[in-house]
């Protein structure tokens, strides 16, 4: 059964969400919170890129997609830097 692009995107979003849940469970088992926070942030970046590309149709506008991806990636790097600088004393 062939899947259309939206169905594939939905499956990909479910998989990325499951990955976030697995990382959160690993924290409860002793995973370093800095690594877990970075992993969850990267998974969120991948989810946002999927939503922009498939659901909002930016796959049809490559220059806009590149611009959004650049801004999202820079924002992700900024958030990761602030997260790591702020410490994880929770």
C-alpha atoms as a printed R data frame, in Angstrom:
   type eleno elety resid chain resno      x      y      z
1  ATOM     1    CA   UNK     A     1  0.000  0.000  0.000
2  ATOM     2    CA   UNK     A     2  1.657  3.247 -1.084
3  ATOM     3    CA   UNK     A     3  1.750  6.082  1.418
4  ATOM     4    CA   UNK     A     4  1.374  9.713  0.481
5  ATOM     5    CA   UNK     A     5  3.735 12.397  1.777
6  ATOM     6    CA   UNK     A     6  1.442 13.465  4.634
7  ATOM     7    CA   UNK     A     7  1.076  9.917  5.917
8  ATOM     8    CA   UNK     A     8  4.844  9.438  5.831
9  ATOM     9    CA   UNK     A     9  5.284 12.738  7.664
10 ATOM    10    CA   UNK     A    10  2.760 11.676 10.299
11 ATOM    11    CA   UNK     A    11  4.568  8.359 10.824
12 ATOM    12    CA   UNK     A    12  7.870 10.231 11.080
13 ATOM    13    CA   UNK     A    13  6.381 12.623 13.677
14 ATOM    14    CA   UNK     A    14  5.109  9.682 15.733
15 ATOM    15    CA   UNK     A    15  8.568  8.071 15.596
16 ATOM    16    CA   UNK     A    16 10.273 11.306 16.677
17 ATOM    17    CA   UNK     A    17  7.787 11.716 19.528
18 ATOM    18    CA   UNK     A    18  8.474  8.150 20.608
19 ATOM    19    CA   UNK     A    19 12.181  8.963 20.533
20 ATOM    20    CA   UNK     A    20 11.586 11.899 22.871
21 ATOM    21    CA   UNK     A    21  9.651  9.631 25.230
22 ATOM    22    CA   UNK     A    22 12.465  7.072 25.213
23 ATOM    23    CA   UNK     A    23 15.033  9.756 26.024
24 ATOM    24    CA   UNK     A    24 12.851 10.986 28.895
25 ATOM    25    CA   UNK     A    25 12.626  7.445 30.268
26 ATOM    26    CA   UNK     A    26 16.394  7.074 30.019
27 ATOM    27    CA   UNK     A    27 16.843 10.151 32.209
28 ATOM    28    CA   UNK     A    28 14.934  8.335 34.950
29 ATOM    29    CA   UNK     A    29 17.459  5.514 34.598
30 ATOM    30    CA   UNK     A    30 20.482  7.771 35.014
31 ATOM    31    CA   UNK     A    31 21.169  9.291 31.601
32 ATOM    32    CA   UNK     A    32 23.012 12.607 31.768
33 ATOM    33    CA   UNK     A    33 20.428 15.401 31.657
34 ATOM    34    CA   UNK     A    34 22.570 17.570 29.399
35 ATOM    35    CA   UNK     A    35 22.725 14.858 26.762
36 ATOM    36    CA   UNK     A    36 19.014 14.137 27.147
37 ATOM    37    CA   UNK     A    37 18.117 17.813 26.845
38 ATOM    38    CA   UNK     A    38 20.224 18.158 23.718
39 ATOM    39    CA   UNK     A    39 18.687 15.021 22.195
40 ATOM    40    CA   UNK     A    40 15.139 16.181 22.890
41 ATOM    41    CA   UNK     A    41 15.919 19.595 21.423
42 ATOM    42    CA   UNK     A    42 17.296 18.015 18.246
43 ATOM    43    CA   UNK     A    43 14.222 15.768 17.988
44 ATOM    44    CA   UNK     A    44 12.011 18.859 18.350
45 ATOM    45    CA   UNK     A    45 13.990 20.545 15.558
46 ATOM    46    CA   UNK     A    46 13.428 17.547 13.289
47 ATOM    47    CA   UNK     A    47  9.714 17.569 14.101
48 ATOM    48    CA   UNK     A    48  9.383 21.280 13.335
49 ATOM    49    CA   UNK     A    49 11.210 20.855 10.032
50 ATOM    50    CA   UNK     A    50  8.900 17.974  9.110
51 ATOM    51    CA   UNK     A    51  5.813 20.031  9.893
52 ATOM    52    CA   UNK     A    52  7.061 23.000  7.875
53 ATOM    53    CA   UNK     A    53  8.117 20.877  4.927
54 ATOM    54    CA   UNK     A    54  5.173 18.518  4.605
55 ATOM    55    CA   UNK     A    55  2.156 19.991  6.381
56 ATOM    56    CA   UNK     A    56  2.726 23.618  5.469
57 ATOM    57    CA   UNK     A    57  3.907 22.780  1.981
58 ATOM    58    CA   UNK     A    58  7.352 24.345  2.039
59 ATOM    59    CA   UNK     A    59  8.611 21.399  0.009
60 ATOM    60    CA   UNK     A    60  7.168 23.326 -2.933
61 ATOM    61    CA   UNK     A    61  9.199 26.445 -2.065
62 ATOM    62    CA   UNK     A    62 12.832 25.374 -1.512
63 ATOM    63    CA   UNK     A    63 14.197 28.868 -0.861
64 ATOM    64    CA   UNK     A    64 11.608 29.538  1.844
65 ATOM    65    CA   UNK     A    65 12.245 26.105  3.334
66 ATOM    66    CA   UNK     A    66 15.989 26.814  3.508
67 ATOM    67    CA   UNK     A    67 15.312 30.145  5.211
68 ATOM    68    CA   UNK     A    68 12.988 28.596  7.792
69 ATOM    69    CA   UNK     A    69 15.409 25.732  8.386
70 ATOM    70    CA   UNK     A    70 18.271 28.168  8.909
71 ATOM    71    CA   UNK     A    71 16.293 30.243 11.415
72 ATOM    72    CA   UNK     A    72 15.054 27.150 13.255
73 ATOM    73    CA   UNK     A    73 18.528 25.650 13.418
74 ATOM    74    CA   UNK     A    74 20.068 28.876 14.707
75 ATOM    75    CA   UNK     A    75 17.295 29.140 17.300
76 ATOM    76    CA   UNK     A    76 17.914 25.526 18.319
77 ATOM    77    CA   UNK     A    77 21.646 26.199 18.717
78 ATOM    78    CA   UNK     A    78 20.870 29.290 20.819
79 ATOM    79    CA   UNK     A    79 18.485 27.330 23.045
80 ATOM    80    CA   UNK     A    80 20.988 24.512 23.414
81 ATOM    81    CA   UNK     A    81 23.705 26.971 24.386
82 ATOM    82    CA   UNK     A    82 21.471 28.630 26.974
83 ATOM    83    CA   UNK     A    83 20.434 25.228 28.303
84 ATOM    84    CA   UNK     A    84 24.029 24.067 28.706
85 ATOM    85    CA   UNK     A    85 25.204 27.375 30.189
86 ATOM    86    CA   UNK     A    86 22.318 27.450 32.647
87 ATOM    87    CA   UNK     A    87 23.291 24.125 34.186
88 ATOM    88    CA   UNK     A    88 21.115 21.189 35.063
89 ATOM    89    CA   UNK     A    89 20.703 21.377 38.798
90 ATOM    90    CA   UNK     A    90 17.053 20.277 38.663
